[in-house]
Amino acid sequence: MIFLVYLAAAITAGFILDMIFGDPYNFPHIVRFMGKMIAFLEKVLRRVFPKTEKGEKRGGILLVLTVSAVSFGLPLFLLLVCYRFCAPLGFALESFLCYQLLAAKSLKTESMKVYGSLQNGSLEEAKKNLSMIVGRDTKSLSVEGIIRAAVETVAENTSDGVTAPLFFIMLGGAAAGCLYKAVNTMDSMVGYKNEKYLNFGRFAAKTDDAFNFIPSRLCAILMISAAYMLRFNGKAALRVWRRDRLKHASPNSAQTESVCAGALEIRLAGPASYGGKIYEKEYIGDDTRQVCEGDIISANRLMYATSVLTLILAVLFRVLVYVWSCLF
């Protein structure tokens, strides 16, 4: 019972800590630990399994199962022990984990570096800062291309970096949030459709798609609500989302990108270069007006408003679970 009370408070505490501190450089972070574990296990599994299609697929499946088990099991064990012997310590640990699982402040900080560089007229610096938060090639991008890419990554990562972790924390506490973050990190490290990872990373990519299916759509709905609250074009956000939400290779990525494009009345996505190769991607949104530097600020406002709405939903859910447990 006390666990339910502490969890609702821990979600809020973690959210506030992220808003204040973000992700300080050179500070120990659970996602970095996950990244090192994934890289280590990849090397081991590639040695163990044969370099065939079937062998690589089996290695990739074992990677996902192992990393998921450790990422969920270890924090769950520590939390249960702490809550059992010292509930306030359990609350402190859960709050800290919730804080580390969220990335709203860091997302704003990194995207605003791009904005600041553009404001200072430093195109090369803007490209360098952008390259830190996107996977595409940035060297040949125009100012408009840089802005679109920055807005896209804020829109997409509103779900991956904030609302999806909150969704899993809401359902199963910080341990479930750690599980989600592990799956998402594996996808970002091995879930590529290139020669090296096509087979080895397939299961990781599919698992990430499954984990994000509901959270990305929930995030899109909340982002539409946020668009109305902030007096962006809420009607266009809804219309473009309904029309363009599946215009992406991933079934989830265009959910929030389409909402953001409609809310800001701009066009996103389109052809992009990755590793020197041009990939033809569909456009998302309407080319109603030319993008401007201020769109990066607007995307971050939309991200924050959506994050707050998700936090409110998560806390209300935990409160309702607590009330239900008291009554029945």
Phi and psi restraints in degrees (value plus and minus 20) as a CYANA .aco file:
   2 ILE   PHI     -82.4   -42.4
   2 ILE   PSI     -49.3    -9.3
   3 PHE   PHI     -79.7   -39.7
   3 PHE   PSI     -61.6   -21.6
   4 LEU   PHI     -84.6   -44.6
   4 LEU   PSI     -59.2   -19.2
   5 VAL   PHI     -86.1   -46.1
   5 VAL   PSI     -67.3   -27.3
   6 TYR   PHI     -83.8   -43.8
   6 TYR   PSI     -56.4   -16.4
   7 LEU   PHI     -84.1   -44.1
   7 LEU   PSI     -64.3   -24.3
   8 ALA   PHI     -79.5   -39.5
   8 ALA   PSI     -60.8   -20.8
   9 ALA   PHI     -90.8   -50.8
   9 ALA   PSI     -56.5   -16.5
  10 ALA   PHI     -86.2   -46.2
  10 ALA   PSI     -58.1   -18.1
  11 ILE   PHI     -79.5   -39.5
  11 ILE   PSI     -66.5   -26.5
  12 THR   PHI     -85.3   -45.3
  12 THR   PSI     -64.0   -24.0
  13 ALA   PHI     -82.0   -42.0
  13 ALA   PSI     -64.2   -24.2
  14 GLY   PHI     -82.6   -42.6
  14 GLY   PSI     -59.8   -19.8
  15 PHE   PHI     -83.0   -43.0
  15 PHE   PSI     -65.7   -25.7
  16 ILE   PHI     -84.6   -44.6
  16 ILE   PSI     -61.9   -21.9
  17 LEU   PHI     -80.3   -40.3
  17 LEU   PSI     -61.1   -21.1
  18 ASP   PHI     -85.1   -45.1
  18 ASP   PSI     -60.3   -20.3
  19 MET   PHI     -81.9   -41.9
  19 MET   PSI     -53.3   -13.3
  20 ILE   PHI    -104.0   -64.0
  20 ILE   PSI     -70.0   -30.0
  21 PHE   PHI    -123.5   -83.5
  21 PHE   PSI     -46.4    -6.4
  22 GLY   PHI      43.4    83.4
  22 GLY   PSI    -162.6  -122.6
  23 ASP   PHI    -136.0   -96.0
  23 ASP   PSI      68.8   108.8
  24 PRO   PHI     -79.9   -39.9
  24 PRO   PSI     118.7   158.7
  25 TYR   PHI     -84.3   -44.3
  25 TYR   PSI     126.7   166.7
  26 ASN   PHI      43.2    83.2
  26 ASN   PSI      -0.7    39.3
  27 PHE   PHI    -122.8   -82.8
  27 PHE   PSI     113.6   153.6
  28 PRO   PHI     -72.7   -32.7
  28 PRO   PSI     113.4   153.4
  29 HIS   PHI    -158.1  -118.1
  29 HIS   PSI     117.6   157.6
  30 ILE   PHI     -82.4   -42.4
  30 ILE   PSI     -53.1   -13.1
  31 VAL   PHI     -89.2   -49.2
  31 VAL   PSI     -54.4   -14.4
  32 ARG   PHI     -86.5   -46.5
  32 ARG   PSI     -57.7   -17.7
  33 PHE   PHI     -82.3   -42.3
  33 PHE   PSI     -62.9   -22.9
  34 MET   PHI     -81.9   -41.9
  34 MET   PSI     -62.4   -22.4
  35 GLY   PHI     -81.3   -41.3
  35 GLY   PSI     -62.3   -22.3
  36 LYS   PHI     -86.5   -46.5
  36 LYS   PSI     -58.8   -18.8
  37 MET   PHI     -84.9   -44.9
  37 MET   PSI     -61.9   -21.9
  38 ILE   PHI     -83.4   -43.4
  38 ILE   PSI     -66.0   -26.0
  39 ALA   PHI     -82.5   -42.5
  39 ALA   PSI     -61.5   -21.5
  40 PHE   PHI     -84.7   -44.7
  40 PHE   PSI     -67.8   -27.8
  41 LEU   PHI     -86.7   -46.7
  41 LEU   PSI     -53.3   -13.3
  42 GLU   PHI     -80.5   -40.5
  42 GLU   PSI     -65.4   -25.4
  43 LYS   PHI     -81.3   -41.3
  43 LYS   PSI     -64.0   -24.0
  44 VAL   PHI     -84.8   -44.8
  44 VAL   PSI     -67.7   -27.7
  45 LEU   PHI     -87.5   -47.5
  45 LEU   PSI     -53.2   -13.2
  46 ARG   PHI     -88.5   -48.5
  46 ARG   PSI     -47.4    -7.4
  47 ARG   PHI     -97.5   -57.5
  47 ARG   PSI     -57.3   -17.3
  48 VAL   PHI     -94.4   -54.4
  48 VAL   PSI     -65.0   -25.0
  49 PHE   PHI    -111.9   -71.9
  49 PHE   PSI     126.7   166.7
  50 PRO   PHI     -84.4   -44.4
  50 PRO   PSI     131.0   171.0
  51 LYS   PHI    -102.9   -62.9
  51 LYS   PSI      37.3    77.3
  52 THR   PHI    -139.5   -99.5
  52 THR   PSI     148.9   188.9
  53 GLU   PHI     -78.1   -38.1
  53 GLU   PSI     -67.5   -27.5
  54 LYS   PHI     -86.6   -46.6
  54 LYS   PSI     -60.5   -20.5
  55 GLY   PHI     -84.1   -44.1
  55 GLY   PSI     -63.4   -23.4
  56 GLU   PHI     -87.0   -47.0
  56 GLU   PSI     -57.3   -17.3
  57 LYS   PHI     -84.3   -44.3
  57 LYS   PSI     -62.4   -22.4
  58 ARG   PHI     -84.3   -44.3
  58 ARG   PSI     -60.7   -20.7
  59 GLY   PHI     -82.2   -42.2
  59 GLY   PSI     -60.7   -20.7
  60 GLY   PHI     -85.3   -45.3
  60 GLY   PSI     -58.9   -18.9
  61 ILE   PHI     -85.0   -45.0
  61 ILE   PSI     -64.0   -24.0
  62 LEU   PHI     -84.7   -44.7
  62 LEU   PSI     -55.7   -15.7
  63 LEU   PHI     -78.9   -38.9
  63 LEU   PSI     -70.1   -30.1
  64 VAL   PHI     -81.6   -41.6
  64 VAL   PSI     -64.6   -24.6
  65 LEU   PHI     -85.5   -45.5
  65 LEU   PSI     -61.3   -21.3
  66 THR   PHI     -89.2   -49.2
  66 THR   PSI     -70.4   -30.4
  67 VAL   PHI     -83.4   -43.4
  67 VAL   PSI     -59.2   -19.2
  68 SER   PHI     -84.4   -44.4
  68 SER   PSI     -63.3   -23.3
  69 ALA   PHI     -82.7   -42.7
  69 ALA   PSI     -65.5   -25.5
  70 VAL   PHI     -87.3   -47.3
  70 VAL   PSI     -64.3   -24.3
  71 SER   PHI     -87.3   -47.3
  71 SER   PSI     -48.7    -8.7
  72 PHE   PHI    -111.2   -71.2
  72 PHE   PSI     -65.4   -25.4
  73 GLY   PHI     -87.6   -47.6
  73 GLY   PSI     -62.7   -22.7
  74 LEU   PHI     -84.6   -44.6
  74 LEU   PSI     -72.9   -32.9
  75 PRO   PHI     -84.5   -44.5
  75 PRO   PSI     -53.4   -13.4
  76 LEU   PHI     -83.0   -43.0
  76 LEU   PSI     -64.6   -24.6
  77 PHE   PHI     -81.1   -41.1
  77 PHE   PSI     -67.0   -27.0
  78 LEU   PHI     -83.1   -43.1
  78 LEU   PSI     -60.7   -20.7
  79 LEU   PHI     -86.1   -46.1
  79 LEU   PSI     -63.1   -23.1
  80 LEU   PHI     -82.8   -42.8
  80 LEU   PSI     -61.4   -21.4
  81 VAL   PHI     -83.8   -43.8
  81 VAL   PSI     -66.6   -26.6
  82 CYS   PHI     -83.1   -43.1
  82 CYS   PSI     -65.4   -25.4
  83 TYR   PHI     -85.3   -45.3
  83 TYR   PSI     -52.4   -12.4
  84 ARG   PHI     -89.0   -49.0
  84 ARG   PSI     -61.5   -21.5
  85 PHE   PHI    -123.7   -83.7
  85 PHE   PSI     -42.5    -2.5
  86 CYS   PHI    -178.0  -138.0
  86 CYS   PSI      71.2   111.2
  87 ALA   PHI     -74.8   -34.8
  87 ALA   PSI     -62.9   -22.9
  88 PRO   PHI     -80.4   -40.4
  88 PRO   PSI     -54.4   -14.4
  89 LEU   PHI     -86.9   -46.9
  89 LEU   PSI     -58.9   -18.9
  90 GLY   PHI     -81.8   -41.8
  90 GLY   PSI     -61.8   -21.8
  91 PHE   PHI     -82.4   -42.4
  91 PHE   PSI     -62.5   -22.5
  92 ALA   PHI     -83.6   -43.6
  92 ALA   PSI     -63.7   -23.7
  93 LEU   PHI     -85.7   -45.7
  93 LEU   PSI     -63.3   -23.3
  94 GLU   PHI     -84.8   -44.8
  94 GLU   PSI     -60.4   -20.4
  95 SER   PHI     -82.2   -42.2
  95 SER   PSI     -62.5   -22.5
  96 PHE   PHI     -84.4   -44.4
  96 PHE   PSI     -62.4   -22.4
  97 LEU   PHI     -85.1   -45.1
  97 LEU   PSI     -63.0   -23.0
  98 CYS   PHI     -78.5   -38.5
  98 CYS   PSI     -62.0   -22.0
  99 TYR   PHI     -80.0   -40.0
  99 TYR   PSI     -64.6   -24.6
 100 GLN   PHI     -91.3   -51.3
 100 GLN   PSI     -43.5    -3.5
 101 LEU   PHI    -102.1   -62.1
 101 LEU   PSI     -33.7     6.3
 102 LEU   PHI    -122.0   -82.0
 102 LEU   PSI     130.3   170.3
 103 ALA   PHI    -158.9  -118.9
 103 ALA   PSI       8.5    48.5
 104 ALA   PHI     -84.4   -44.4
 104 ALA   PSI     -68.5   -28.5
 105 LYS   PHI     -83.4   -43.4
 105 LYS   PSI     -63.3   -23.3
 106 SER   PHI     -85.5   -45.5
 106 SER   PSI     -59.6   -19.6
 107 LEU   PHI     -81.7   -41.7
 107 LEU   PSI     -63.1   -23.1
 108 LYS   PHI     -86.0   -46.0
 108 LYS   PSI     -65.7   -25.7
 109 THR   PHI     -78.8   -38.8
 109 THR   PSI     -68.3   -28.3
 110 GLU   PHI     -89.2   -49.2
 110 GLU   PSI     -59.2   -19.2
 111 SER   PHI     -90.8   -50.8
 111 SER   PSI     -52.8   -12.8
 112 MET   PHI     -93.6   -53.6
 112 MET   PSI     -39.6     0.4
 113 LYS   PHI     -84.7   -44.7
 113 LYS   PSI     -58.8   -18.8
 114 VAL   PHI     -83.7   -43.7
 114 VAL   PSI     -65.0   -25.0
 115 TYR   PHI     -79.1   -39.1
 115 TYR   PSI     -66.2   -26.2
 116 GLY   PHI     -81.9   -41.9
 116 GLY   PSI     -60.2   -20.2
 117 SER   PHI     -84.6   -44.6
 117 SER   PSI     -60.5   -20.5
 118 LEU   PHI     -85.8   -45.8
 118 LEU   PSI     -59.3   -19.3
 119 GLN   PHI     -83.1   -43.1
 119 GLN   PSI     -53.1   -13.1
 120 ASN   PHI    -105.1   -65.1
 120 ASN   PSI     -21.8    18.2
 121 GLY   PHI      57.1    97.1
 121 GLY   PSI      -4.6    35.4
 122 SER   PHI    -117.5   -77.5
 122 SER   PSI      70.2   110.2
 123 LEU   PHI     -85.6   -45.6
 123 LEU   PSI     -61.6   -21.6
 124 GLU   PHI     -85.8   -45.8
 124 GLU   PSI     -59.5   -19.5
 125 GLU   PHI     -85.7   -45.7
 125 GLU   PSI     -58.2   -18.2
 126 ALA   PHI     -83.0   -43.0
 126 ALA   PSI     -61.3   -21.3
 127 LYS   PHI     -84.8   -44.8
 127 LYS   PSI     -60.3   -20.3
 128 LYS   PHI     -84.4   -44.4
 128 LYS   PSI     -65.1   -25.1
 129 ASN   PHI     -85.4   -45.4
 129 ASN   PSI     -57.4   -17.4
 130 LEU   PHI     -85.3   -45.3
 130 LEU   PSI     -57.6   -17.6
 131 SER   PHI     -82.8   -42.8
 131 SER   PSI     -38.0     2.0
 132 MET   PHI     -98.3   -58.3
 132 MET   PSI     -35.8     4.2
 133 ILE   PHI    -144.9  -104.9
 133 ILE   PSI     -20.7    19.3
 134 VAL   PHI    -148.8  -108.8
 134 VAL   PSI     139.6   179.6
 135 GLY   PHI    -115.9   -75.9
 135 GLY   PSI     -30.5     9.5
 136 ARG   PHI     -99.9   -59.9
 136 ARG   PSI     145.9   185.9
 137 ASP   PHI     -92.3   -52.3
 137 ASP   PSI     117.0   157.0
 138 THR   PHI    -135.0   -95.0
 138 THR   PSI     -31.6     8.4
 139 LYS   PHI     -81.6   -41.6
 139 LYS   PSI     -54.4   -14.4
 140 SER   PHI    -117.4   -77.4
 140 SER   PSI     -13.4    26.6
 141 LEU   PHI     -94.4   -54.4
 141 LEU   PSI     122.5   162.5
 142 SER   PHI    -102.1   -62.1
 142 SER   PSI     157.3   197.3
 143 VAL   PHI     -78.8   -38.8
 143 VAL   PSI     -64.8   -24.8
 144 GLU   PHI     -82.2   -42.2
 144 GLU   PSI     -59.9   -19.9
 145 GLY   PHI     -84.7   -44.7
 145 GLY   PSI     -58.2   -18.2
 146 ILE   PHI     -84.4   -44.4
 146 ILE   PSI     -64.8   -24.8
 147 ILE   PHI     -82.9   -42.9
 147 ILE   PSI     -66.7   -26.7
 148 ARG   PHI     -79.1   -39.1
 148 ARG   PSI     -63.8   -23.8
 149 ALA   PHI     -83.9   -43.9
 149 ALA   PSI     -60.0   -20.0
 150 ALA   PHI     -86.3   -46.3
 150 ALA   PSI     -63.4   -23.4
 151 VAL   PHI     -84.1   -44.1
 151 VAL   PSI     -62.0   -22.0
 152 GLU   PHI     -80.5   -40.5
 152 GLU   PSI     -64.9   -24.9
 153 THR   PHI     -89.4   -49.4
 153 THR   PSI     -54.0   -14.0
 154 VAL   PHI     -85.2   -45.2
 154 VAL   PSI     -64.5   -24.5
 155 ALA   PHI     -83.7   -43.7
 155 ALA   PSI     -67.6   -27.6
 156 GLU   PHI     -86.9   -46.9
 156 GLU   PSI     -62.3   -22.3
 157 ASN   PHI    -100.3   -60.3
 157 ASN   PSI     -26.0    14.0
 158 THR   PHI     -78.5   -38.5
 158 THR   PSI     -58.4   -18.4
 159 SER   PHI     -99.0   -59.0
 159 SER   PSI     -76.6   -36.6
 160 ASP   PHI     -81.1   -41.1
 160 ASP   PSI     -58.7   -18.7
 161 GLY   PHI    -116.9   -76.9
 161 GLY   PSI     -33.7     6.3
 162 VAL   PHI    -153.4  -113.4
 162 VAL   PSI     -84.5   -44.5
 163 THR   PHI     -93.6   -53.6
 163 THR   PSI     -55.8   -15.8
 164 ALA   PHI     -85.9   -45.9
 164 ALA   PSI     -66.6   -26.6
 165 PRO   PHI     -77.6   -37.6
 165 PRO   PSI     -60.9   -20.9
 166 LEU   PHI     -82.3   -42.3
 166 LEU   PSI     -57.0   -17.0
 167 PHE   PHI     -82.2   -42.2
 167 PHE   PSI     -66.4   -26.4
 168 PHE   PHI     -92.4   -52.4
 168 PHE   PSI     -55.1   -15.1
 169 ILE   PHI     -83.0   -43.0
 169 ILE   PSI     -60.6   -20.6
 170 MET   PHI     -77.8   -37.8
 170 MET   PSI     -61.5   -21.5
 171 LEU   PHI     -99.7   -59.7
 171 LEU   PSI     -60.4   -20.4
 172 GLY   PHI    -158.1  -118.1
 172 GLY   PSI      -1.2    38.8
 173 GLY   PHI      57.7    97.7
 173 GLY   PSI    -192.0  -152.0
 174 ALA   PHI     -83.7   -43.7
 174 ALA   PSI     -50.2   -10.2
 175 ALA   PHI     -83.5   -43.5
 175 ALA   PSI     -61.9   -21.9
 176 ALA   PHI     -87.1   -47.1
 176 ALA   PSI     -55.1   -15.1
 177 GLY   PHI     -83.9   -43.9
 177 GLY   PSI     -58.7   -18.7
 178 CYS   PHI     -85.0   -45.0
 178 CYS   PSI     -58.7   -18.7
 179 LEU   PHI     -80.2   -40.2
 179 LEU   PSI     -67.2   -27.2
 180 TYR   PHI     -79.7   -39.7
 180 TYR   PSI     -66.2   -26.2
 181 LYS   PHI     -83.1   -43.1
 181 LYS   PSI     -55.2   -15.2
 182 ALA   PHI     -85.4   -45.4
 182 ALA   PSI     -64.7   -24.7
 183 VAL   PHI     -82.8   -42.8
 183 VAL   PSI     -63.2   -23.2
 184 ASN   PHI     -86.3   -46.3
 184 ASN   PSI     -57.0   -17.0
 185 THR   PHI     -89.4   -49.4
 185 THR   PSI     -59.5   -19.5
 186 MET   PHI     -81.8   -41.8
 186 MET   PSI     -61.2   -21.2
 187 ASP   PHI     -82.5   -42.5
 187 ASP   PSI     -61.0   -21.0
 188 SER   PHI     -91.0   -51.0
 188 SER   PSI     -40.6    -0.6
 189 MET   PHI    -118.5   -78.5
 189 MET   PSI     -56.5   -16.5
 190 VAL   PHI    -147.3  -107.3
 190 VAL   PSI     -23.1    16.9
 191 GLY   PHI    -105.6   -65.6
 191 GLY   PSI      25.8    65.8
 192 TYR   PHI    -122.8   -82.8
 192 TYR   PSI     130.0   170.0
 193 LYS   PHI    -117.3   -77.3
 193 LYS   PSI      31.2    71.2
 194 ASN   PHI    -134.7   -94.7
 194 ASN   PSI    -199.6  -159.6
 195 GLU   PHI     -80.3   -40.3
 195 GLU   PSI     -58.3   -18.3
 196 LYS   PHI     -90.7   -50.7
 196 LYS   PSI     -58.4   -18.4
 197 TYR   PHI    -135.6   -95.6
 197 TYR   PSI     -17.7    22.3
 198 LEU   PHI     -73.9   -33.9
 198 LEU   PSI     -64.1   -24.1
 199 ASN   PHI    -113.1   -73.1
 199 ASN   PSI     -66.1   -26.1
 200 PHE   PHI     -83.8   -43.8
 200 PHE   PSI     -57.3   -17.3
 201 GLY   PHI    -117.3   -77.3
 201 GLY   PSI     -17.2    22.8
 202 ARG   PHI     -82.2   -42.2
 202 ARG   PSI     -65.8   -25.8
 203 PHE   PHI     -85.9   -45.9
 203 PHE   PSI     -56.6   -16.6
 204 ALA   PHI     -83.2   -43.2
 204 ALA   PSI     -63.4   -23.4
 205 ALA   PHI     -84.8   -44.8
 205 ALA   PSI     -63.7   -23.7
 206 LYS   PHI     -86.5   -46.5
 206 LYS   PSI     -57.7   -17.7
 207 THR   PHI     -85.0   -45.0
 207 THR   PSI     -62.3   -22.3
 208 ASP   PHI     -83.4   -43.4
 208 ASP   PSI     -61.0   -21.0
 209 ASP   PHI     -78.7   -38.7
 209 ASP   PSI     -63.3   -23.3
 210 ALA   PHI     -86.6   -46.6
 210 ALA   PSI     -63.0   -23.0
 211 PHE   PHI     -85.7   -45.7
 211 PHE   PSI     -51.5   -11.5
 212 ASN   PHI    -114.0   -74.0
 212 ASN   PSI     -22.8    17.2
 213 PHE   PHI     -78.3   -38.3
 213 PHE   PSI     -74.9   -34.9
 214 ILE   PHI     -94.3   -54.3
 214 ILE   PSI     -67.4   -27.4
 215 PRO   PHI     -77.5   -37.5
 215 PRO   PSI     -58.8   -18.8
 216 SER   PHI     -86.1   -46.1
 216 SER   PSI     -56.8   -16.8
 217 ARG   PHI     -95.4   -55.4
 217 ARG   PSI     -57.4   -17.4
 218 LEU   PHI     -83.0   -43.0
 218 LEU   PSI     -62.6   -22.6
 219 CYS   PHI     -81.1   -41.1
 219 CYS   PSI     -61.3   -21.3
 220 ALA   PHI     -81.4   -41.4
 220 ALA   PSI     -63.3   -23.3
 221 ILE   PHI     -84.2   -44.2
 221 ILE   PSI     -63.5   -23.5
 222 LEU   PHI     -87.3   -47.3
 222 LEU   PSI     -53.3   -13.3
 223 MET   PHI     -89.0   -49.0
 223 MET   PSI     -54.3   -14.3
 224 ILE   PHI     -83.5   -43.5
 224 ILE   PSI     -63.2   -23.2
 225 SER   PHI     -81.6   -41.6
 225 SER   PSI     -61.1   -21.1
 226 ALA   PHI     -83.9   -43.9
 226 ALA   PSI     -56.0   -16.0
 227 ALA   PHI     -82.0   -42.0
 227 ALA   PSI     -61.6   -21.6
 228 TYR   PHI     -85.1   -45.1
 228 TYR   PSI     -63.4   -23.4
 229 MET   PHI     -80.9   -40.9
 229 MET   PSI     -59.4   -19.4
 230 LEU   PHI    -106.6   -66.6
 230 LEU   PSI     -19.2    20.8
 231 ARG   PHI      44.0    84.0
 231 ARG   PSI      12.2    52.2
 232 PHE   PHI    -100.7   -60.7
 232 PHE   PSI    -192.7  -152.7
 233 ASN   PHI    -104.7   -64.7
 233 ASN   PSI      67.0   107.0
 234 GLY   PHI     -85.5   -45.5
 234 GLY   PSI     -57.4   -17.4
 235 LYS   PHI     -83.4   -43.4
 235 LYS   PSI     -63.4   -23.4
 236 ALA   PHI     -87.6   -47.6
 236 ALA   PSI     -55.1   -15.1
 237 ALA   PHI     -80.0   -40.0
 237 ALA   PSI     -64.9   -24.9
 238 LEU   PHI     -86.8   -46.8
 238 LEU   PSI     -63.5   -23.5
 239 ARG   PHI     -85.5   -45.5
 239 ARG   PSI     -66.8   -26.8
 240 VAL   PHI     -88.2   -48.2
 240 VAL   PSI     -57.1   -17.1
 241 TRP   PHI     -80.4   -40.4
 241 TRP   PSI     -66.3   -26.3
 242 ARG   PHI     -84.2   -44.2
 242 ARG   PSI     -51.4   -11.4
 243 ARG   PHI    -107.8   -67.8
 243 ARG   PSI     -60.3   -20.3
 244 ASP   PHI    -132.0   -92.0
 244 ASP   PSI     -15.0    25.0
 245 ARG   PHI     -85.6   -45.6
 245 ARG   PSI     -35.7     4.3
 246 LEU   PHI    -130.2   -90.2
 246 LEU   PSI      -7.6    32.4
 247 LYS   PHI    -104.9   -64.9
 247 LYS   PSI      41.2    81.2
 248 HIS   PHI    -179.0  -139.0
 248 HIS   PSI     131.9   171.9
 249 ALA   PHI     -81.3   -41.3
 249 ALA   PSI     -54.2   -14.2
 250 SER   PHI    -105.8   -65.8
 250 SER   PSI     121.2   161.2
 251 PRO   PHI     -92.4   -52.4
 251 PRO   PSI     -26.4    13.6
 252 ASN   PHI    -135.8   -95.8
 252 ASN   PSI     -50.1   -10.1
 253 SER   PHI     -82.9   -42.9
 253 SER   PSI     -56.0   -16.0
 254 ALA   PHI    -100.5   -60.5
 254 ALA   PSI     -26.2    13.8
 255 GLN   PHI     -79.8   -39.8
 255 GLN   PSI     -73.8   -33.8
 256 THR   PHI    -104.0   -64.0
 256 THR   PSI     -50.4   -10.4
 257 GLU   PHI     -80.9   -40.9
 257 GLU   PSI     -60.9   -20.9
 258 SER   PHI     -86.9   -46.9
 258 SER   PSI     -59.5   -19.5
 259 VAL   PHI     -83.2   -43.2
 259 VAL   PSI     -66.3   -26.3
 260 CYS   PHI     -82.6   -42.6
 260 CYS   PSI     -62.4   -22.4
 261 ALA   PHI     -80.9   -40.9
 261 ALA   PSI     -63.9   -23.9
 262 GLY   PHI     -87.8   -47.8
 262 GLY   PSI     -63.1   -23.1
 263 ALA   PHI     -81.9   -41.9
 263 ALA   PSI     -58.5   -18.5
 264 LEU   PHI    -112.3   -72.3
 264 LEU   PSI     -24.3    15.7
 265 GLU   PHI      40.5    80.5
 265 GLU   PSI      24.9    64.9
 266 ILE   PHI    -151.9  -111.9
 266 ILE   PSI     150.7   190.7
 267 ARG   PHI    -129.0   -89.0
 267 ARG   PSI     112.2   152.2
 268 LEU   PHI    -138.8   -98.8
 268 LEU   PSI    -199.5  -159.5
 269 ALA   PHI      44.7    84.7
 269 ALA   PSI    -162.4  -122.4
 270 GLY   PHI      69.1   109.1
 270 GLY   PSI    -198.4  -158.4
 271 PRO   PHI     -74.3   -34.3
 271 PRO   PSI     119.9   159.9
 272 ALA   PHI    -166.2  -126.2
 272 ALA   PSI     132.2   172.2
 273 SER   PHI    -122.1   -82.1
 273 SER   PSI     109.8   149.8
 274 TYR   PHI    -150.7  -110.7
 274 TYR   PSI     100.8   140.8
 275 GLY   PHI      40.3    80.3
 275 GLY   PSI      13.5    53.5
 276 GLY   PHI      62.1   102.1
 276 GLY   PSI     -18.2    21.8
 277 LYS   PHI    -134.5   -94.5
 277 LYS   PSI     112.4   152.4
 278 ILE   PHI    -102.5   -62.5
 278 ILE   PSI     108.7   148.7
 279 TYR   PHI    -131.4   -91.4
 279 TYR   PSI     106.3   146.3
 280 GLU   PHI    -101.0   -61.0
 280 GLU   PSI      89.7   129.7
 281 LYS   PHI    -136.2   -96.2
 281 LYS   PSI     126.8   166.8
 282 GLU   PHI     -89.5   -49.5
 282 GLU   PSI     130.6   170.6
 283 TYR   PHI     -95.9   -55.9
 283 TYR   PSI     128.9   168.9
 284 ILE   PHI    -142.1  -102.1
 284 ILE   PSI     106.7   146.7
 285 GLY   PHI      75.6   115.6
 285 GLY   PSI     159.2   199.2
 286 ASP   PHI    -128.8   -88.8
 286 ASP   PSI     122.9   162.9
 287 ASP   PHI    -101.8   -61.8
 287 ASP   PSI      37.8    77.8
 288 THR   PHI     -90.4   -50.4
 288 THR   PSI     -59.6   -19.6
 289 ARG   PHI    -168.3  -128.3
 289 ARG   PSI     146.2   186.2
 290 GLN   PHI     -96.8   -56.8
 290 GLN   PSI     121.0   161.0
 291 VAL   PHI     -87.2   -47.2
 291 VAL   PSI     135.8   175.8
 292 CYS   PHI    -160.2  -120.2
 292 CYS   PSI     145.9   185.9
 293 GLU   PHI     -78.5   -38.5
 293 GLU   PSI     -53.7   -13.7
 294 GLY   PHI     -83.4   -43.4
 294 GLY   PSI     -36.9     3.1
 295 ASP   PHI     -85.5   -45.5
 295 ASP   PSI     -47.2    -7.2
 296 ILE   PHI     -86.3   -46.3
 296 ILE   PSI     -61.6   -21.6
 297 ILE   PHI     -83.8   -43.8
 297 ILE   PSI     -64.0   -24.0
 298 SER   PHI     -82.9   -42.9
 298 SER   PSI     -59.7   -19.7
 299 ALA   PHI     -83.3   -43.3
 299 ALA   PSI     -58.2   -18.2
 300 ASN   PHI     -90.1   -50.1
 300 ASN   PSI     -56.0   -16.0
 301 ARG   PHI     -82.8   -42.8
 301 ARG   PSI     -62.0   -22.0
 302 LEU   PHI     -84.2   -44.2
 302 LEU   PSI     -59.6   -19.6
 303 MET   PHI     -82.8   -42.8
 303 MET   PSI     -66.5   -26.5
 304 TYR   PHI     -85.1   -45.1
 304 TYR   PSI     -63.4   -23.4
 305 ALA   PHI     -83.1   -43.1
 305 ALA   PSI     -61.3   -21.3
 306 THR   PHI     -84.1   -44.1
 306 THR   PSI     -60.2   -20.2
 307 SER   PHI     -83.2   -43.2
 307 SER   PSI     -62.5   -22.5
 308 VAL   PHI     -84.6   -44.6
 308 VAL   PSI     -61.6   -21.6
 309 LEU   PHI     -82.0   -42.0
 309 LEU   PSI     -59.1   -19.1
 310 THR   PHI     -86.7   -46.7
 310 THR   PSI     -60.5   -20.5
 311 LEU   PHI     -80.0   -40.0
 311 LEU   PSI     -66.1   -26.1
 312 ILE   PHI     -79.5   -39.5
 312 ILE   PSI     -64.4   -24.4
 313 LEU   PHI     -81.4   -41.4
 313 LEU   PSI     -64.0   -24.0
 314 ALA   PHI     -83.2   -43.2
 314 ALA   PSI     -65.2   -25.2
 315 VAL   PHI     -86.7   -46.7
 315 VAL   PSI     -62.5   -22.5
 316 LEU   PHI     -80.9   -40.9
 316 LEU   PSI     -59.9   -19.9
 317 PHE   PHI     -81.5   -41.5
 317 PHE   PSI     -66.3   -26.3
 318 ARG   PHI     -86.1   -46.1
 318 ARG   PSI     -55.6   -15.6
 319 VAL   PHI     -85.1   -45.1
 319 VAL   PSI     -62.8   -22.8
 320 LEU   PHI     -84.0   -44.0
 320 LEU   PSI     -58.8   -18.8
 321 VAL   PHI     -82.2   -42.2
 321 VAL   PSI     -60.9   -20.9
 322 TYR   PHI     -83.9   -43.9
 322 TYR   PSI     -66.7   -26.7
 323 VAL   PHI     -81.9   -41.9
 323 VAL   PSI     -62.6   -22.6
 324 TRP   PHI     -81.3   -41.3
 324 TRP   PSI     -62.7   -22.7
 325 SER   PHI     -85.6   -45.6
 325 SER   PSI     -51.4   -11.4
 326 CYS   PHI     -91.9   -51.9
 326 CYS   PSI     -57.3   -17.3
 327 LEU   PHI     -97.8   -57.8
 327 LEU   PSI     -53.8   -13.8
